[in-house]
Amino acid sequence: MRQKLETEQKALEINLNVGVYGTFAEIGAGQEVARYFFQVGAAAGTIAKTMSAYDKIYSDHIYGTEPTGRYVCESRLYRMLDHEYDLISSRLSHERPGTNFFVFADTIAAVNYQRTIKGDGWLGIRFQLHPDQEPNEMIIHVRMLDHDNQLQQQAIGVLGVNLIYACYTYHDQPQELLKSLLDGLTGRVKIDMVRLTGPDFEHLDNRLLCLWMVRYGLTEVTMFGPDGRSVHASEFLYKKDVLVVRGSYRPPTLVNLDMIKVSNQQFRNDPKVDASRTFLLTEITLDNLAAKGAEIDEKDFLDRTELLCAMGQTVVVSDCEEHQKLVSYLDDYKVRQLGLVLGVRPLLDMLTNKYYQNMETRLLAAFGELFARNVRIYVYPYMQEGSAELMTAENLPVPEGLKFLYRHLLDNQQIVDVVGFKPDILHIFSKDILALVREGYSGWESMVPPKIAALIKEKCLFGYPTETLEFEY
């Protein structure tokens, strides 16, 4: 079991490591991280330079101008890392042979006096594990939960020390590396993006980092793009109209493809939505990745995301079984109109659970949290096995005590049926295809997109065997 050290002890251990030497560049909340290394002593063994280009004009002269005018952003962090690492490597590589150089940087917006800023920021380190080798990088985004400016500054100091210590101590144990970021910070921060790259991490799949972040409680929501690279909502969803399509994608079928395509078109046609500023996300939740009480199968997760990425999807990994958590998370990035796409069965389960959990206390408030003015749920129909009748939002058998409220949501179009779907494919179920794939039968290929079928066979996803049998579906 990993031993949890105090922040000061971590900083001192780094200071006493004669092979590690670097620069600290901090913008926003002050030099909170560097302060720890100065206070514990022996800082001369670690610190080449510290600086805080707090003034925007000074900062622009050093790191260049941000086209967006934002200073707490991913691109600013990379400019800082680029500039400072070029300096330290060019000036000291010949003077200090055998040294592992690093640059730590952060750009932070702590809570302000008016409370219009909640507090968040970007932290990163570019670091060597072997002298004369290309450096690695670890980039994180943090959301601060303390309501006091000084407490947030102190939390950033602890987080920065944790980050530097983790990269040099747990680089060969990525799960422990992630967990250690929260040492001394439980309940005070959420880390909702981690990107770890470089020659010492070529074997590491950043999609797994996303899964572990949610699994170990660093965040409820994280995302990665079609290339498997971790991304953050603030960098591409700010003030956009967003559609989230939740599913199991095990594997993605023609039904999933149709669900994504027609709901996205319907969302873009909404008069409240700016079609030129929409973004589509596909979401997988932790509860969907594991049966109750069972461990999450990481290979199964990677198989699903391999296929979603191949379809060009940006994937959300979340612990938001209750949709209002996701709604609240995206609201921080001023998403204008939010569409949630669900199958009709998951919608029934959600409404039923919410009803029975709140029927005696705060039923209206519970539904109000989810159905904010800018949220609409799009419902994809379900063909019950052995029946020709479609279950839709209009004929959903909600509990008797919920019917009046549910009718109100339908009439106000906060819940709407997806239109334009293909009824001739509704007999396709992922669980049936998964069984055929694993048992080695053929005949399932026509029920998934051609690219998906090819990848399942090529990469032997979902337990696909090397020899197959004929099967008529």
Secondary structure, DSSP 8 states (H G I E B T S, - for coil): ------HHHHHHHHHT-TTEEEEEEEESS-SHHHHHHHHTS-GGGTEEEEE---SHHHHHHHH---TT--SSSHHHHHHHHHHHHHHHHHHHTTTSTT-EEEEEEEEEE---TTS----EEEEEEEE-SSTTS--EEEEEEEEE--SSHHHHHHHHHHHHHHHHHHHHHSTT-HHHHHHHTTTT-TTTEEEEEEEEESGGGTT--HHHHHHHHHHTTS-SEEEE-TTS-EE-HHHH-TT-EEEEEE---SS--HHHHHHHHHHHHHHHTSTTS-GGGEEEEEEEEHHHHS-TT----HHHHHHHHHHHHHTT-EEEEE--SSHHHHHHHHHTTT-SSEEEEEEHHHHHHHHHHHHHHHTTTTHHHHHHHHS-TTEEEEEE-EE-TT---EE-STT----GGGHHHHHHHHHTTSEEE--S--GGGTT--HHHHHHHHHHTBSS-GGGS-HHHHHHHHHHTGGG--SS-B----
